Each structure stands twice: as structure tokens, then as C-alpha cells.
């Protein structure tokens, strides 16, 4: 089987989980923003877990890069609601 972008990311399944329950236009925006935030937080936990393992193994340099990545993700998560609020202005 050939691996494609679509199959690797499981795009059909991913795009099926945004299922608004009301007829409110902005509901899809709300779902998308919050699901994306959850994925970013999952990545943070993944990075922090590996950073912890690296530090325990006295392999600090990669751990610092992972923690810097988490810091950038957190900054993005903090900035995201502010930038999206501007869309409603």
C-alpha cells in the first residue's frame, strides 16, 4: 500500500470529527480552534515526557530543545484566542 499525505494523516477521519450540533455559523470555528488546541497540548505532553527521559539519562541538550518547543507551543496557544477575536471585529 502506498502511503499518501491523506492516508498518513488519516484526513477523512480527522475531518469527520468536526460535527456542529447546532445551526450556529461560528460553531465550526469553535470546534476547530478547541480541537487544534487539544492536539497542541497532546504534543506538549509528548515533548515533556521525552524531555524528562532525556534529563534522567543526562542528555540535557535535546531536552532543552524539546522544552523550548513546548514554550513556543504555549505562546501560540495563548496568542490564538486573541488573534481569532480580531476576526469578529
C-alpha positions, 0 to 999 in steps of 0.5 A: 500500500502506498502511503499518501499525505491523506492516508498518513494523516488519516484526513477523512477521519480527522475531518469527520470529527468536526460535527456542529450540533447546532445551526450556529455559523461560528460553531465550526470555528469553535470546534476547530480552534478547541480541537487544534488546541487539544492536539497542541497540548497532546504534543506538549505532553509528548515533548515533556515526557521525552524531555524528562527521559532525556534529563534522567539519562543526562542528555540535557541538550535535546531536552532543552530543545524539546522544552523550548518547543513546548514554550513556543507551543504555549505562546501560540496557544495563548496568542490564538484566542486573541488573534481569532477575536480580531476576526469578529471585529 
